[in-house]
Amino acid sequence: MLMSSTEQPFDRFVGATYPELHGRRVLVTGVSDAEGIDIARAFAEHGARLVVQVDADPLAAAALGEMLAPTAAELTLIECSLTGADEIVAFARRAVAVYGGLDAVINVVPLRLGDVADDDLEAIEARISDVLMAPCLIARVAANRMRLLQADGLILHIATMPRHADARDRAFAAAAKATLTAMTRDDAHTWARDGIRVNAVAPETSGVGGSGLTSEADIAALALFLAAGRGRALTGHVLEAEAA
């Protein structure tokens, strides 16, 4: 069933446990010192077989490995930067092959305008394309393998916005979120017949709030719920996370 409402609260899932996640093959991308750690740790603590992508920083990767290895059923860290399309596709194929397939893909996607001038619409559109290229291509590679293996699966994009975002940051995040929403719903339609669910979490940019997702721990709880299959009816759903 396709969902589009962003008002359904998920805070009641915080603290829930899912023994069925033990041994599940889970890819988490975009993990850094600032983002994604709680999500990767939540799956490790449920005994998942993890593939975690981090930027090419050996010290950060080593620290992350020490944190996740004691509880994850298996752990593979891949240090690389997801920049060009060829590099992204090569990474996705490598990640899929580690355990012979994936049951869930969690893409952490920072929505950052960077040095682009906020009045250059063409450059802003190019920046949105660059930011969303990795989750888009990784999702397609992973979903295609899930389809070939006739395995149900989850793809969850988690877009984030800078802490203490100013008006410029919010405007860019809102534009990128609109593109991410369209991508999520299109992919959900495309893969629904194969039992592959595609959902997203995006930053709340209007200042209204109310979703109940106020921290990465809350988002991690949602990701666990969806990956465990409890949210099997949810696809094409874009939920808003309140700004920190």
HUSUL-V74994 format. One record per residue. N is the residue number from 1. RES is the residue in three letters. PSI is psi in degrees with one decimal (999 if undefined). Layout:
# HUSUL-V74994
n=(N,N)
res=(RES,RES)
psi=(PSI,PSI)
This chain:
# HUSUL-V74994
n=(1,2,3,4,5,6,7,8,9,10,11,12,13,14,15,16,17,18,19,20,21,22,23,24,25,26,27,28,29,30,31,32,33,34,35,36,37,38,39,40,41,42,43,44,45,46,47,48,49,50,51,52,53,54,55,56,57,58,59,60,61,62,63,64,65,66,67,68,69,70,71,72,73,74,75,76,77,78,79,80,81,82,83,84,85,86,87,88,89,90,91,92,93,94,95,96,97,98,99,100,101,102,103,104,105,106,107,108,109,110,111,112,113,114,115,116,117,118,119,120,121,122,123,124,125,126,127,128,129,130,131,132,133,134,135,136,137,138,139,140,141,142,143,144,145,146,147,148,149,150,151,152,153,154,155,156,157,158,159,160,161,162,163,164,165,166,167,168,169,170,171,172,173,174,175,176,177,178,179,180,181,182,183,184,185,186,187,188,189,190,191,192,193,194,195,196,197,198,199,200,201,202,203,204,205,206,207,208,209,210,211,212,213,214,215,216,217,218,219,220,221,222,223,224,225,226,227,228,229,230,231,232,233,234,235,236,237,238,239,240,241,242,243,244)
res=(MET,LEU,MET,SER,SER,THR,GLU,GLN,PRO,PHE,ASP,ARG,PHE,VAL,GLY,ALA,THR,TYR,PRO,GLU,LEU,HIS,GLY,ARG,ARG,VAL,LEU,VAL,THR,GLY,VAL,SER,ASP,ALA,GLU,GLY,ILE,ASP,ILE,ALA,ARG,ALA,PHE,ALA,GLU,HIS,GLY,ALA,ARG,LEU,VAL,VAL,GLN,VAL,ASP,ALA,ASP,PRO,LEU,ALA,ALA,ALA,ALA,LEU,GLY,GLU,MET,LEU,ALA,PRO,THR,ALA,ALA,GLU,LEU,THR,LEU,ILE,GLU,CYS,SER,LEU,THR,GLY,ALA,ASP,GLU,ILE,VAL,ALA,PHE,ALA,ARG,ARG,ALA,VAL,ALA,VAL,TYR,GLY,GLY,LEU,ASP,ALA,VAL,ILE,ASN,VAL,VAL,PRO,LEU,ARG,LEU,GLY,ASP,VAL,ALA,ASP,ASP,ASP,LEU,GLU,ALA,ILE,GLU,ALA,ARG,ILE,SER,ASP,VAL,LEU,MET,ALA,PRO,CYS,LEU,ILE,ALA,ARG,VAL,ALA,ALA,ASN,ARG,MET,ARG,LEU,LEU,GLN,ALA,ASP,GLY,LEU,ILE,LEU,HIS,ILE,ALA,THR,MET,PRO,ARG,HIS,ALA,ASP,ALA,ARG,ASP,ARG,ALA,PHE,ALA,ALA,ALA,ALA,LYS,ALA,THR,LEU,THR,ALA,MET,THR,ARG,ASP,ASP,ALA,HIS,THR,TRP,ALA,ARG,ASP,GLY,ILE,ARG,VAL,ASN,ALA,VAL,ALA,PRO,GLU,THR,SER,GLY,VAL,GLY,GLY,SER,GLY,LEU,THR,SER,GLU,ALA,ASP,ILE,ALA,ALA,LEU,ALA,LEU,PHE,LEU,ALA,ALA,GLY,ARG,GLY,ARG,ALA,LEU,THR,GLY,HIS,VAL,LEU,GLU,ALA,GLU,ALA,ALA)
psi=(129.2,133.5,146.6,-8.8,142.0,17.9,-5.6,119.8,141.2,9.3,-20.0,-11.5,-8.8,128.2,-9.5,151.7,152.8,89.3,-23.3,-12.7,-11.1,124.8,-6.9,146.0,114.9,128.8,129.4,121.0,161.1,20.3,134.0,-179.6,-27.7,-26.1,147.7,-14.6,-45.6,-35.5,-49.1,-41.1,-38.0,-42.2,-36.5,-43.5,-17.2,9.2,27.4,159.0,106.2,139.3,123.4,125.5,128.4,155.1,159.3,76.0,97.3,-38.4,-44.3,-40.6,-41.1,-42.7,-41.2,-41.8,-42.3,-32.7,-41.3,-31.8,-38.2,-25.8,-26.3,143.6,-41.8,152.7,127.8,120.1,131.0,116.6,112.1,159.0,131.0,91.6,-74.9,161.1,-43.4,-42.2,-39.1,-46.1,-41.8,-42.4,-46.0,-42.5,-39.5,-43.8,-41.0,-35.4,-17.5,-48.9,16.4,15.0,174.4,145.7,-25.0,143.4,124.0,112.0,116.5,123.0,98.5,127.2,95.3,125.6,-31.2,-139.9,7.3,135.9,134.1,-0.3,7.2,92.0,-37.6,-42.1,-35.5,-44.1,-39.9,-38.3,-41.1,-43.5,-42.3,-43.7,-38.2,-1.1,-46.4,-53.0,-34.9,-50.7,-39.7,-42.4,-42.0,-42.3,-46.7,-43.9,-36.7,-39.6,-40.5,-42.0,-45.2,-35.1,-1.2,46.2,131.8,151.0,169.3,136.7,124.5,118.8,128.7,98.8,141.3,159.8,150.7,145.8,145.0,42.6,138.3,-176.1,-36.1,-45.5,-43.3,-38.7,-43.6,-43.5,-38.0,-41.8,-43.7,-36.8,-38.2,-41.6,-42.6,-39.3,-46.7,-42.4,-43.8,-45.5,-38.5,-45.6,-36.4,-42.4,-43.7,-42.0,0.3,-40.4,-17.8,6.8,18.6,122.6,135.7,119.8,172.1,154.9,130.9,153.6,142.9,122.6,-3.8,-14.4,4.8,-50.1,-167.3,-0.7,-23.1,-9.4,103.2,-0.9,167.7,-29.3,-39.5,-42.4,-38.4,-40.5,-39.7,-43.8,-41.2,-45.6,-46.3,-41.8,-28.6,-9.8,-0.5,-28.4,41.2,-25.7,-6.1,117.1,148.3,19.1,129.3,111.9,141.4,139.5,133.6,147.3,142.2,999)
